[in-house]
Amino acid sequence: MSGLAGGVRAMLDGKGLGMTLGIFGIGILGLILTVEWVVTYARER
């Protein structure tokens, strides 16, 4: 959670915006993939 707060602070400072967006994008993508895997796994059982 501290990483998220640091990312938000960096974004508000206007520094490392691309990196912040990249981290957010990877995090969201990972979350979607995890949810899809769980749904698929639950459906197969």
N, CA, C and O atoms as a MOPAC input file, in Angstrom:
PM7 MOZYME 1SCF
protein

 N      0.83400 1    -1.20300 1     0.00000 1
 C      0.00000 1     0.00000 1     0.00000 1
 C      0.87400 1     1.25900 1     0.00000 1
 O      0.48500 1     2.28700 1    -0.55500 1
 N      2.05800 1     1.17400 1     0.62600 1
 C      2.94400 1     2.33500 1     0.64900 1
 C      3.42600 1     2.66800 1    -0.76000 1
 O      3.66600 1     3.83400 1    -1.07200 1
 N      3.57100 1     1.65100 1    -1.61700 1
 C      3.97400 1     1.88000 1    -2.99900 1
 C      2.92000 1     2.67600 1    -3.74300 1
 O      3.23900 1     3.54500 1    -4.55500 1
 N      1.65100 1     2.37000 1    -3.45700 1
 C      0.53900 1     3.08400 1    -4.09900 1
 C      0.54100 1     4.54700 1    -3.66400 1
 O      0.36500 1     5.44600 1    -4.48600 1
 N      0.74100 1     4.77900 1    -2.36700 1
 C      0.77600 1     6.15100 1    -1.84100 1
 C      1.94500 1     6.92000 1    -2.46000 1
 O      1.80300 1     8.09200 1    -2.80900 1
 N      3.10100 1     6.26100 1    -2.59700 1
 C      4.25700 1     6.89700 1    -3.21500 1
 C      3.98900 1     7.24700 1    -4.66500 1
 O      4.41100 1     8.29700 1    -5.14900 1
 N      3.28400 1     6.35900 1    -5.36000 1
 C      2.93200 1     6.60300 1    -6.76400 1
 C      2.00500 1     7.79500 1    -6.89900 1
 O      2.16600 1     8.62200 1    -7.79700 1
 N      1.03000 1     7.87700 1    -5.99700 1
 C      0.08200 1     9.00200 1    -6.01800 1
 C      0.82100 1    10.30100 1    -5.73000 1
 O      0.57800 1    11.31600 1    -6.38300 1
 N      1.73500 1    10.27100 1    -4.74300 1
 C      2.50400 1    11.46900 1    -4.39000 1
 C      3.38000 1    11.91200 1    -5.56100 1
 O      3.47900 1    13.10300 1    -5.85400 1
 N      4.01900 1    10.93600 1    -6.23300 1
 C      4.86100 1    11.25500 1    -7.38800 1
 C      4.01600 1    11.84800 1    -8.51300 1
 O      4.45400 1    12.76000 1    -9.21400 1
 N      2.80400 1    11.32300 1    -8.67700 1
 C      1.91100 1    11.81000 1    -9.72900 1
 C      1.49200 1    13.24700 1    -9.42500 1
 O      1.43900 1    14.08600 1   -10.32400 1
 N      1.19400 1    13.53000 1    -8.15100 1
 C      0.79700 1    14.88400 1    -7.76400 1
 C      1.96200 1    15.86000 1    -7.94400 1
 O      1.75200 1    17.02600 1    -8.27900 1
 N      3.18300 1    15.38400 1    -7.72200 1
 C      4.36500 1    16.22500 1    -7.92300 1
 C      4.64200 1    16.45200 1    -9.40800 1
 O      5.35700 1    17.38100 1    -9.78400 1
 N      4.05900 1    15.58000 1   -10.25300 1
 C      4.26000 1    15.71600 1   -11.68700 1
 C      5.54400 1    15.05200 1   -12.15300 1
 O      5.99000 1    15.27300 1   -13.27900 1
 N      6.14300 1    14.23200 1   -11.28000 1
 C      7.38700 1    13.53700 1   -11.63500 1
 C      7.09700 1    12.07400 1   -11.89400 1
 O      6.28000 1    11.46400 1   -11.20400 1
 N      7.76300 1    11.51200 1   -12.88600 1
 C      7.61700 1    10.08100 1   -13.15900 1
 C      6.19500 1     9.69500 1   -13.49400 1
 O      5.72400 1     8.63700 1   -13.07800 1
 N      5.50500 1    10.53800 1   -14.24100 1
 C      4.10400 1    10.26800 1   -14.58300 1
 C      3.99100 1     8.99500 1   -15.41400 1
 O      3.12100 1     8.15900 1   -15.16900 1
 N      4.87500 1     8.85400 1   -16.39700 1
 C      4.84900 1     7.65800 1   -17.25300 1
 C      5.07400 1     6.39400 1   -16.44900 1
 O      4.40300 1     5.38500 1   -16.66900 1
 N      6.02300 1     6.44400 1   -15.51000 1
 C      6.30600 1     5.28000 1   -14.68400 1
 C      5.11500 1     4.95900 1   -13.79000 1
 O      4.76500 1     3.79300 1   -13.60700 1
 N      4.49800 1     5.99300 1   -13.23600 1
 C      3.33100 1     5.80500 1   -12.36800 1
 C      2.19700 1     5.14800 1   -13.15300 1
 O      1.57500 1     4.19700 1   -12.67900 1
 N      1.93300 1     5.65800 1   -14.35300 1
 C      0.87000 1     5.08600 1   -15.19000 1
 C      1.20100 1     3.65100 1   -15.57000 1
 O      0.31900 1     2.79400 1   -15.62300 1
 N      2.48500 1     3.39500 1   -15.83600 1
 C      2.91900 1     2.04000 1   -16.18000 1
 C      2.67500 1     1.07000 1   -15.03200 1
 O      2.18200 1    -0.03800 1   -15.24000 1
 N      3.02400 1     1.49400 1   -13.81800 1
 C      2.82100 1     0.64100 1   -12.63600 1
 C      1.32300 1     0.39800 1   -12.43300 1
 O      0.90100 1    -0.72600 1   -12.16200 1
 N      0.52800 1     1.45800 1   -12.56800 1
 C     -0.92300 1     1.31100 1   -12.42400 1
 C     -1.46400 1     0.34600 1   -13.47200 1
 O     -2.27100 1    -0.53000 1   -13.16100 1
 N     -1.01400 1     0.51200 1   -14.72400 1
 C     -1.46300 1    -0.35400 1   -15.82400 1
 C     -1.13700 1    -1.81300 1   -15.57200 1
 O     -1.97400 1    -2.69200 1   -15.77900 1
 N      0.09300 1    -2.07000 1   -15.12100 1
 C      0.50500 1    -3.45200 1   -14.83800 1
 C     -0.31500 1    -4.01200 1   -13.68000 1
 O     -0.73000 1    -5.17000 1   -13.71200 1
 N     -0.54500 1    -3.19800 1   -12.66800 1
 C     -1.32900 1    -3.63600 1   -11.51200 1
 C     -2.76400 1    -3.97800 1   -11.89200 1
 O     -3.30300 1    -4.99500 1   -11.45700 1
 N     -3.38200 1    -3.12000 1   -12.70900 1
 C     -4.76000 1    -3.35300 1   -13.15100 1
 C     -4.82900 1    -4.59200 1   -14.03400 1
 O     -5.74600 1    -5.40300 1   -13.90300 1
 N     -3.85400 1    -4.73800 1   -14.93900 1
 C     -3.80600 1    -5.89700 1   -15.82900 1
 C     -3.66700 1    -7.17800 1   -15.01000 1
 O     -4.35500 1    -8.16500 1   -15.27100 1
 N     -2.78000 1    -7.15800 1   -14.02500 1
 C     -2.57900 1    -8.32100 1   -13.15700 1
 C     -3.84900 1    -8.66700 1   -12.39400 1
 O     -4.19000 1    -9.83900 1   -12.23500 1
 N     -4.54500 1    -7.63600 1   -11.92400 1
 C     -5.78700 1    -7.84600 1   -11.17900 1
 C     -6.83700 1    -8.49500 1   -12.07700 1
 O     -7.50800 1    -9.44000 1   -11.66300 1
 N     -6.98300 1    -7.99400 1   -13.30600 1
 C     -7.95900 1    -8.55500 1   -14.25400 1
 C     -7.62700 1   -10.00800 1   -14.56700 1
 O     -8.51000 1   -10.86600 1   -14.57200 1
 N     -6.33400 1   -10.28500 1   -14.83100 1
 C     -5.92700 1   -11.66200 1   -15.14400 1
 C     -6.19100 1   -12.59300 1   -13.97200 1
 O     -6.62200 1   -13.73000 1   -14.16500 1
 N     -5.93700 1   -12.12000 1   -12.76100 1
 C     -6.17000 1   -12.93500 1   -11.56300 1
 C     -7.65600 1   -13.23500 1   -11.41400 1
 O     -8.02900 1   -14.37500 1   -11.13900 1
 N     -8.50700 1   -12.22900 1   -11.59200 1
 C     -9.95500 1   -12.41800 1   -11.47600 1
 C    -10.44400 1   -13.40000 1   -12.53900 1
 O    -11.24100 1   -14.29100 1   -12.24500 1
 N     -9.96400 1   -13.23400 1   -13.78200 1
 C    -10.38000 1   -14.14800 1   -14.85500 1
 C     -9.94500 1   -15.57800 1   -14.55800 1
 O    -10.70000 1   -16.51800 1   -14.80800 1
 N     -8.72200 1   -15.75400 1   -14.02200 1
 C     -8.22000 1   -17.09400 1   -13.68900 1
 C     -9.08700 1   -17.72300 1   -12.60900 1
 O     -9.43900 1   -18.89900 1   -12.70500 1
 N     -9.43400 1   -16.95500 1   -11.58600 1
 C    -10.27200 1   -17.47100 1   -10.49000 1
 C    -11.64600 1   -17.85500 1   -11.00700 1
 O    -12.17600 1   -18.90500 1   -10.64200 1
 N    -12.22900 1   -17.01200 1   -11.85600 1
 C    -13.56500 1   -17.30100 1   -12.41400 1
 C    -13.51800 1   -18.57500 1   -13.25300 1
 O    -14.39400 1   -19.43100 1   -13.13500 1
 N    -12.50200 1   -18.70100 1   -14.09500 1
 C    -12.34800 1   -19.88600 1   -14.94300 1
 C    -12.15600 1   -21.13100 1   -14.08300 1
 O    -12.76200 1   -22.17100 1   -14.34200 1
 N    -11.32100 1   -21.02300 1   -13.07100 1
 C    -11.03500 1   -22.14300 1   -12.16900 1
 C    -12.30500 1   -22.57100 1   -11.43000 1
 O    -12.57600 1   -23.76300 1   -11.28800 1
 N    -13.07700 1   -21.59300 1   -10.96400 1
 C    -14.31800 1   -21.88400 1   -10.23300 1
 C    -15.33500 1   -22.55000 1   -11.16300 1
 O    -16.07500 1   -23.43900 1   -10.74100 1
 N    -15.37200 1   -22.12300 1   -12.41900 1
 C    -16.32000 1   -22.67100 1   -13.38600 1
 C    -15.98700 1   -24.12100 1   -13.72500 1
 O    -16.88500 1   -24.94400 1   -13.90600 1
 N    -14.68800 1   -24.43100 1   -13.81000 1
 C    -14.26700 1   -25.78500 1   -14.18100 1
 C    -14.52700 1   -26.81600 1   -13.08100 1
 O    -14.64300 1   -28.00800 1   -13.36300 1
 N    -14.61800 1   -26.36500 1   -11.84100 1
 C    -14.79900 1   -27.30800 1   -10.73400 1
 C    -16.23600 1   -27.72400 1   -10.54600 1
 O    -16.53800 1   -28.51400 1    -9.65200 1

